[in-house]
């Protein structure tokens, strides 16, 4: 189930990077969007899968470890930030680093909060 979810998550991430021709030149922005979307989804998944116990452990692993684990990645986030720092783009790197952290934290909260209202 993890492998299936991982394959689907990796394909979804690939699609995001290739959904629009201009996005390939703005890899950091796509990584930012993927991490924010994934953070919101994992907040919602936590409520549905863990708090409400809606699915079996196999399905939880497919969604969280597999799909969302492959869809979002902080390794790419770190590489993007390091490349900005190496290029002397210190303000942009700081905005990217702290902006991603703040937005993803808020996205997890939003996903959990909205799902709790619905479920």
C-alpha positions in Angstrom: 0.0 0.0 0.0 2.9 2.3 0.8 4.5 1.6 -2.6 1.2 2.2 -4.4 0.6 5.5 -2.5 4.2 6.5 -3.2 3.8 5.9 -6.9 0.7 8.0 -7.0 2.2 10.7 -4.9 5.3 10.8 -7.1 3.2 11.1 -10.2 1.1 13.9 -8.7 4.3 15.8 -7.8 5.6 15.2 -11.3 2.4 16.5 -12.7 2.6 19.7 -10.6 6.0 20.5 -11.9 4.9 19.9 -15.5 1.3 21.3 -15.3 2.3 24.6 -16.8 5.4 25.3 -19.0 6.4 28.4 -17.0 6.4 26.4 -13.7 9.5 24.4 -14.6 11.5 27.7 -14.4 10.0 28.4 -11.0 10.8 25.2 -9.2 11.0 26.7 -5.8 7.4 28.1 -6.2 6.1 24.7 -7.2 7.9 23.1 -4.3 6.3 25.7 -2.0 2.8 25.0 -3.5 3.3 21.2 -3.2 4.4 21.4 0.4 1.5 23.7 1.3 -1.1 21.5 -0.4 0.5 18.4 1.1 0.5 19.9 4.5 -3.2 20.8 4.3 -4.0 17.3 3.0 -2.0 15.6 5.8 -3.9 17.7 8.4 -7.2 16.5 6.9 -5.9 13.0 6.7 -4.9 13.0 10.3 -8.4 13.9 11.4 -10.1 11.3 9.1 -7.6 8.5 9.4 -6.3 8.9 13.0 -8.8 10.9 15.1 -11.9 9.4 13.5 -10.3 6.0 12.7 -12.0 6.0 9.3 -9.7 3.6 7.5 -7.6 0.5 8.2 -3.9 0.9 8.9 -3.1 -0.2 5.3 -5.1 2.7 3.9 -3.6 5.1 6.3 -0.2 4.0 5.1 -1.2 4.4 1.5 -2.4 8.0 2.1 0.1 9.4 4.6 3.4 7.5 4.3 2.9 6.6 0.6 1.1 9.3 -1.3 1.8 12.4 0.9 5.4 11.2 1.7 6.2 11.0 -2.0 4.1 14.1 -3.0 5.8 16.5 -0.5 9.5 16.6 0.3 11.6 18.8 2.4 14.8 17.5 0.7 13.8 19.5 -2.4 12.9 22.5 -0.2 16.4 22.3 1.4 18.1 22.1 -1.9 16.2 25.0 -3.3 17.0 27.1 -0.3 20.7 26.2 -0.3 21.0 27.1 -4.0 19.4 30.5 -3.3 22.0 31.0 -0.5 24.9 30.0 -2.7 23.7 32.4 -5.4 23.6 35.2 -2.8 19.8 35.5 -2.7 19.8 35.8 1.1 16.5 37.7 1.4 14.7 35.4 -1.0 16.1 32.3 0.7 15.0 33.6 4.1 11.5 34.4 2.8 11.3 30.9 1.2 12.6 29.1 4.3 10.4 30.8 6.8 7.4 31.3 4.5 7.3 27.6 3.7 7.5 26.7 7.3 4.7 29.2 8.3 2.4 28.4 5.4 2.7 24.7 5.8 2.1 24.9 9.5 -1.0 27.0 8.9 -2.1 24.6 6.1 -1.9 21.6 8.5 -4.0 23.5 11.0 -6.5 24.5 8.2 -6.8 21.0 6.9 -7.4 19.7 10.4 -9.9 22.4 11.3 -11.9 22.2 8.1 -12.1 18.4 8.3 -13.2 18.5 11.9 -16.1 20.8 10.9 -17.1 18.4 8.1 -16.6 15.0 9.7 
